[in-house]
Amino acid sequence: MAVLLLPLLILYFFLNPVLAASLRVSVLPSNILPNPNILPASTYAVLTSGSGQPIKAVLRKGNYFEFPEISTVGSHLLDIYSHDYVFAPYRIDISPSSSDSAGTVIAGAWETYRGTRWDDRGVALVATPTEQLGMSAKILSRKNFYEQRQGFNPLSLLKNPMILMAVVALAFTFGMPKLLENMDPEMRAEYEEMQKKSPMGGLTRAMQGGGASSAAENFDLAGYLAGTGKGTGSDRSQDSIRERKR
């Protein structure tokens, strides 16, 4: 019985050939990946369809993926998985040839995107569909698993308002005496007279190294900021005592 079945099976396969297309996807050098030879052996491609089982192809020597026989007719999604790089997905359509009486299968490839409608095929990668389809894979980006720690930048300190205020105060404290030394005598005398009349003059002289007998000791900063008067604390206390005696 087995001797009779073997010739019948051979005759069946000759009369009804299995329609299949082939697909070859090459990984070419690019700006993101100048040397494709560094891709690990774990890199693989998967061709998924809605009617058949997924077909897996490993990365071969020469940096390409080979799908020798794709017998499932219809639309397929090609995904390439790598540990360090992100590849673009592709749409592969396989359909019987209408012009060939032998019933060969032709395939076409289009670049697709996640979230788009499946009816929108996008940009075609081959001009005319063919039985032996060859295309190149596009690398979108490199995967970053760790965040780069930023180094210390001294210029970043100038973005701090407190640091800016301290720098301005130091420049005013140590730069004002130098400015007064090079100032015109008449202008310097006028500036000193204005400083004597100003309630902040004593505080300024104290910041510039004035003695303990300066007017800053009797200056009431809280009262000056509150707008109660421009005099010193002692003058206001004497006025309040006189008003009580009255």
C-alpha positions in Angstrom: 0.0 0.0 0.0 2.8 2.4 0.9 4.5 1.7 -2.4 1.3 2.8 -4.3 0.8 6.0 -2.1 4.2 7.4 -2.7 3.8 7.9 -6.5 0.4 9.4 -6.0 1.7 12.0 -3.5 4.5 12.9 -5.9 2.1 13.3 -8.7 -0.2 15.4 -6.5 2.6 17.9 -5.7 3.6 18.2 -9.3 0.0 18.9 -10.4 -0.7 21.2 -7.5 2.4 23.2 -6.7 2.5 25.1 -3.5 2.2 28.8 -4.2 4.9 30.7 -2.2 6.8 34.0 -2.3 10.2 34.8 -0.9 11.3 37.8 1.0 14.8 39.0 1.8 15.4 42.0 4.2 18.9 43.5 4.3 20.3 45.7 7.0 22.5 48.4 5.3 24.9 50.9 7.0 23.3 54.2 8.0 24.1 57.2 10.2 22.6 55.5 13.3 24.3 52.2 12.6 27.4 52.6 10.5 28.5 49.0 11.0 25.6 46.5 10.9 28.1 43.7 11.9 27.8 44.8 15.5 24.1 43.6 15.6 23.8 40.7 18.1 22.8 37.2 17.0 19.6 37.6 19.0 18.2 40.1 16.4 15.3 38.5 14.5 12.3 39.4 12.3 8.7 38.3 12.5 6.2 38.2 9.7 2.7 38.2 11.1 -0.6 37.7 9.2 -4.2 37.5 10.3 -4.8 34.1 8.9 -1.6 32.1 9.4 1.0 31.4 12.0 3.8 34.0 12.5 7.0 33.3 10.6 10.3 34.0 12.3 13.6 34.6 10.6 17.0 35.1 12.4 19.8 37.4 11.4 22.1 35.7 9.0 25.7 36.2 8.1 25.7 39.1 5.8 23.2 41.1 7.8 20.0 40.0 6.3 16.8 38.1 7.1 15.4 35.5 4.8 11.9 34.2 4.4 12.2 31.6 1.7 8.6 30.5 1.4 5.6 32.6 2.3 2.5 30.7 1.3 -0.1 32.7 3.2 -1.9 35.0 0.9 -2.9 38.4 2.2 -1.4 41.3 4.2 1.5 40.8 6.6 3.2 42.9 9.1 7.0 42.8 9.3 8.6 43.6 12.6 12.4 43.5 13.3 13.4 43.2 17.0 16.8 44.2 18.3 18.2 44.8 21.7 19.8 48.1 20.9 18.0 49.5 17.9 14.5 50.3 16.8 13.5 49.3 13.2 10.6 50.6 11.2 7.7 48.3 10.6 6.6 47.3 7.1 3.6 46.0 5.4 4.0 43.0 3.0 1.1 42.1 0.7 1.1 38.7 -1.0 -1.4 37.9 -3.7 -1.7 35.5 -6.7 -0.6 36.9 -10.0 -3.5 37.7 -12.4 -1.4 37.7 -15.5 0.3 34.3 -15.0 -1.7 31.2 -15.7 0.7 29.1 -13.6 -0.7 30.8 -10.5 2.6 32.3 -9.1 2.5 34.5 -6.1 3.8 38.1 -6.1 4.6 40.4 -3.1 4.8 44.1 -2.5 6.2 46.1 0.4 5.1 49.4 1.9 6.4 51.4 4.9 3.8 51.7 7.6 3.4 53.4 11.0 1.8 52.5 14.3 -1.7 53.8 14.8 -2.4 54.4 11.1 -5.3 52.8 9.2 -4.4 49.6 7.5 -6.0 50.8 4.3 -3.4 53.6 4.1 -0.4 51.7 2.5 2.0 54.7 2.7 5.2 54.8 0.6 5.9 51.8 -1.6 9.4 50.4 -1.3 9.4 48.5 -4.6 8.1 49.8 -7.9 6.4 46.6 -9.1 5.5 43.6 -7.0 7.6 40.5 -7.7 7.8 36.9 -6.6 11.3 37.3 -5.0 11.0 40.5 -3.0 14.2 42.2 -1.7 14.2 45.3 0.5 16.3 47.0 3.1 15.4 47.7 6.7 15.3 51.3 8.1 16.6 52.0 11.6 14.7 54.7 13.4 16.7 55.2 16.5 18.9 53.7 19.1 17.5 52.5 22.4 18.6 54.3 25.5 18.0 52.4 28.7 19.9 54.7 31.1 19.6 58.5 31.5 22.9 60.3 31.0 24.0 62.1 34.2 24.7 65.7 33.6 28.1 67.0 34.7 28.8 70.0 36.8 28.5 73.3 34.9 29.8 76.4 36.8 27.7 78.6 34.5 24.5 77.0 35.9 25.2 78.8 39.2 24.5 82.1 37.5 20.9 81.0 36.9 20.3 81.0 40.7 18.8 84.4 41.8 20.4 84.2 45.2 23.8 83.8 43.7 23.2 86.8 41.4 22.1 88.9 44.3 25.2 88.0 46.3 27.5 88.8 43.3 25.9 92.2 42.8 26.2 93.0 46.6 29.9 92.0 46.6 30.5 94.0 43.4 28.8 97.1 45.0 30.7 96.7 48.3 34.2 96.3 46.9 33.7 98.2 43.7 32.3 101.5 45.2 35.5 102.5 47.0 37.5 102.0 43.8 34.9 104.1 41.9 35.1 106.9 44.5 38.8 107.0 44.2 38.7 107.7 40.5 35.8 110.1 40.7 36.0 113.8 40.1 36.5 115.7 43.4 33.4 117.9 43.0 31.3 114.9 42.0 32.7 112.9 44.9 31.9 115.7 47.4 28.4 116.0 46.0 28.0 112.2 46.3 29.2 112.2 49.9 26.8 115.0 50.8 23.9 113.0 49.4 25.0 109.9 51.3 25.0 111.9 54.6 21.5 113.1 54.0 20.2 109.7 52.9 19.0 107.4 55.7 20.7 104.5 53.9 24.0 106.2 54.0 24.9 104.9 57.4 24.1 101.4 56.4 26.2 101.7 53.2 29.1 103.0 55.2 28.8 100.1 57.6 28.9 97.6 54.7 32.0 99.4 53.4 33.8 99.0 56.7 32.6 102.0 58.7 33.2 102.3 62.5 30.8 101.5 65.3 30.0 105.1 65.8 28.4 105.4 62.4 24.8 106.4 61.9 23.9 102.8 61.0 23.6 101.9 64.7 20.7 104.3 65.2 19.0 103.6 61.9 15.7 101.9 62.1 15.4 99.9 58.9 11.9 98.5 59.8 10.5 102.0 60.4 12.1 103.3 57.2 10.6 100.5 55.1 7.2 101.0 56.8 7.3 104.7 55.8 6.9 106.1 59.4 9.7 108.6 59.0 13.3 109.2 57.9 14.7 110.0 61.3 16.7 107.7 63.6 15.2 105.6 66.3 16.5 107.8 69.1 14.8 110.9 67.6 11.5 109.2 67.4 11.8 107.9 71.0 12.5 111.4 72.3 9.5 112.8 70.5 7.2 110.1 71.9 8.5 110.9 75.5 7.7 114.6 75.0 4.2 113.8 73.8 3.5 111.7 76.9 4.7 114.5 79.2 2.3 116.9 77.6 
